């Protein structure tokens, strides 16, 4: 049997999923033990015990200055900013995608504009956002919106153009107006694709959030990482990075489960 046709069994699949993570963890533990054996004060690869102590201080010990549990405070702040940015981007991307993909008169100016905007590096205009919107919450949310909305809109525009033309003709033959066509035909077709597109831009959204928090913020996961970097506190930085990755994975899994639950008929939601 050709390799391309071989599929792992359920137990083998689980083993293959775990294997690369186990290898990475093993490599880290070996490297950490080796460096600490040569230099016990080495900070580059902290031990599990050192990171556990750092997590205990951040998550389960109240800060002496503010009385807050820093990890949970930072997590709540970052998730609030991220959720707001993703929500606004999803609505804007859906509206722009439908307008550009379904209405030719709107697609003519919108499609080139979205293409150009998607090429602008969002981090390059971050100083402009801080000047225009200040250093508060708004500039951080706007960066996420500017960073991912054009990508969402372009993807949904393409999906809208892939709707079979016969379906649109039949709906109009039955008397559907433009608004009825959008609400009853186009929107149900694009909603599952929107959830998948949000999953695809989730990593970019986190990137823009961390960058904005690192440059101008007084709380948040990105702020904390860049605050402790000056002390070479890798025992704090590594757990924070792992925690951000875990949060992103849970969000991705949740969106995938929502797509399957809400749109079981959608082919893209199947494994």
C-alpha positions in Angstrom: 0.0 0.0 0.0 1.3 3.5 -0.9 2.2 5.7 2.0 -0.3 8.3 0.9 -3.2 5.8 1.4 -2.2 4.7 4.8 -4.2 6.1 7.7 -3.3 5.7 11.4 -5.7 3.8 13.6 -7.2 5.7 16.6 -4.6 4.6 19.1 -1.8 5.3 16.7 -3.2 8.7 15.8 -3.2 9.7 19.5 0.4 8.5 19.8 1.4 10.6 16.8 -0.4 13.6 18.2 1.4 13.4 21.5 4.9 12.4 20.1 6.1 15.8 18.8 5.1 17.6 22.0 6.8 14.9 24.1 9.9 15.3 22.1 9.9 19.0 22.5 9.4 18.7 26.3 12.1 16.1 26.5 14.6 18.3 24.6 13.8 21.3 26.8 14.2 19.3 30.0 17.5 17.8 28.9 18.8 21.3 27.8 17.6 22.9 31.0 19.2 20.2 33.2 22.5 20.5 31.2 22.7 24.3 31.5 21.8 24.4 35.2 24.3 21.6 36.0 27.1 23.8 34.4 25.7 27.1 35.9 23.0 26.9 38.6 22.3 30.6 38.2 21.6 30.3 34.5 18.4 32.0 33.5 18.0 31.0 29.8 16.3 27.6 30.4 14.7 27.6 33.8 13.8 24.3 35.5 10.2 23.1 36.0 10.5 23.8 39.7 11.6 27.4 39.0 8.7 28.0 36.6 6.3 26.4 39.1 7.3 28.9 41.7 6.9 31.7 39.2 3.4 30.5 38.3 2.5 30.3 42.0 3.6 33.9 42.6 1.7 35.1 39.5 -1.5 33.1 39.8 -2.0 32.2 43.4 -0.2 34.9 45.4 -1.7 38.4 45.6 0.5 41.2 44.5 1.8 43.2 47.5 1.3 46.5 45.7 -2.1 46.0 44.0 -3.6 43.0 45.9 -4.4 41.4 42.5 -3.5 38.0 41.2 -1.4 39.1 38.2 -1.8 36.2 35.9 -5.6 36.3 36.1 -5.8 40.0 35.9 -3.5 40.0 32.8 -5.5 37.2 31.2 -8.9 38.9 31.8 -7.6 42.2 30.3 -6.1 40.6 27.2 -9.1 38.4 26.5 -11.4 41.4 26.8 -9.4 43.3 24.3 -9.0 40.3 22.0 -12.7 39.5 22.1 -13.7 43.0 21.3 -11.3 43.2 18.4 -12.3 39.9 17.0 -16.0 40.7 17.3 -15.8 44.0 15.5 -13.6 42.5 12.8 -16.0 39.6 12.3 -18.9 41.9 11.7 -17.0 44.3 9.5 -15.4 41.5 7.5 -18.8 39.8 7.0 -20.4 43.0 5.8 -17.6 44.0 3.5 -17.2 40.4 2.1 -20.9 40.3 1.3 -20.9 43.7 -0.2 -17.9 43.1 -2.4 -18.8 39.6 -3.4 -22.5 39.9 -4.1 -23.1 43.5 -5.2 -21.1 44.4 -8.3 -21.4 48.1 -7.9 -19.9 47.9 -4.4 -17.4 45.2 -5.3 -15.8 47.4 -8.0 -14.4 49.9 -5.4 -14.2 47.7 -2.3 -12.3 44.7 -3.7 -9.2 46.7 -4.8 -9.3 48.8 -1.6 -9.4 45.7 0.6 -6.5 44.1 -1.4 -4.4 47.2 -0.8 -5.3 47.5 2.9 -4.5 43.8 3.5 -0.9 44.6 2.3 -0.3 47.3 4.9 1.8 46.0 7.8 -0.4 46.7 10.8 2.5 47.0 13.2 4.0 49.7 11.0 1.1 52.0 11.7 1.0 51.2 15.4 2.7 54.6 16.3 0.0 56.4 14.2 -2.7 54.6 16.1 -1.2 55.7 19.4 -1.0 59.3 18.2 -4.6 59.3 16.8 -6.4 57.2 19.5 -4.1 57.6 22.4 -2.5 54.9 24.6 -5.7 53.5 26.0 -7.8 50.5 25.1 -9.1 51.9 21.8 -5.8 51.9 20.0 -5.2 48.2 20.9 -8.6 47.2 19.7 -8.2 49.2 16.5 -4.9 47.5 15.8 -6.6 44.1 15.9 -9.4 45.3 13.7 -7.1 46.9 11.1 -4.9 43.9 11.2 -7.4 41.1 10.5 -10.5 42.7 9.0 -9.1 43.0 5.4 -8.1 39.3 5.5 -11.5 38.2 6.8 -13.3 40.4 4.2 -11.2 39.1 1.3 -11.8 35.5 2.3 -15.5 36.0 2.6 -15.7 38.0 -0.6 -14.1 35.0 -2.4 -16.5 32.6 -0.7 -19.5 34.8 -1.7 -18.3 34.7 -5.3 -18.3 30.9 -5.1 -22.0 30.7 -4.4 -23.6 29.0 -7.4 -25.0 31.6 -9.7 -28.0 29.3 -10.4 -29.0 29.5 -6.7 -29.1 33.3 -6.9 -31.1 33.3 -10.1 -33.6 30.9 -8.6 -34.1 33.0 -5.5 -34.7 36.1 -7.7 -37.1 34.2 -9.8 -39.1 33.4 -6.7 -39.3 37.1 -6.0 -36.4 37.6 -3.5 -35.2 41.2 -3.2 -31.5 42.0 -2.7 -31.9 42.1 1.1 -33.9 38.9 1.1 -31.2 37.3 -1.0 -28.5 38.4 1.3 -30.3 37.4 4.5 -31.8 34.1 3.3 -29.2 32.7 0.9 -25.8 34.5 1.2 -25.6 34.9 5.0 -26.3 31.3 5.9 -23.7 30.2 3.4 -21.0 32.5 4.7 -21.6 32.2 8.5 -19.8 28.9 8.9 -17.0 30.1 6.6 -16.7 33.2 8.9 -16.0 31.0 11.9 -13.3 29.1 10.0 -11.8 32.4 8.8 -11.7 33.7 12.4 -9.9 30.5 13.4 -7.3 31.2 10.7 -6.6 34.8 11.8 -6.6 34.0 15.5 -2.8 33.8 15.6 -2.5 37.2 13.9 -5.0 38.7 16.3 -2.9 37.5 19.3 0.3 38.9 17.7 -1.2 42.4 17.3 -2.6 42.3 20.8 0.7 41.3 22.4 2.6 43.9 20.3 0.3 46.7 21.4 0.4 45.7 25.0 4.1 45.4 25.0 4.6 49.0 23.7 2.0 50.9 25.6 0.0 49.3 28.4 0.0 48.9 32.2 -1.5 45.4 32.2 -2.1 42.4 30.0 -0.2 39.3 29.0 2.0 41.1 26.5 2.8 43.9 28.9 3.9 41.4 31.6 6.2 39.5 29.3 8.0 42.6 28.1 8.1 44.0 31.6 10.0 41.1 33.1 12.3 40.6 30.1 14.5 43.3 31.4 15.3 41.1 34.4 15.8 38.0 32.1 13.0 36.4 34.0 12.5 33.4 31.7 10.8 31.5 34.5 8.0 34.0 34.1 8.2 34.5 30.3 8.0 30.8 29.4 4.9 30.0 31.4 3.2 33.1 30.1 4.0 32.0 26.5 2.7 28.5 27.2 -0.5 30.1 28.8 -1.1 32.3 25.8 -0.7 29.3 23.5 -3.1 27.3 25.6 -5.7 30.1 25.5 -5.3 30.4 21.7 -5.8 26.6 21.3 -8.9 26.6 23.5 -10.4 29.4 21.4 -9.6 27.6 18.2 -11.1 24.4 19.6 -14.2 26.3 20.7 -14.7 27.9 17.3 -14.3 24.5 15.6 -16.8 22.9 18.0 -19.3 25.8 17.4 -19.0 25.4 13.7 -19.7 21.7 13.9 -22.6 22.2 16.3 -24.2 25.2 14.5 -23.5 24.1 10.9 -23.2 20.3 10.8 -24.0 20.4 7.1 -21.0 22.5 6.2 -18.3 20.4 4.5 -15.5 22.6 5.9 -16.5 21.7 9.4 -15.9 18.0 9.0 -12.6 16.5 10.1 
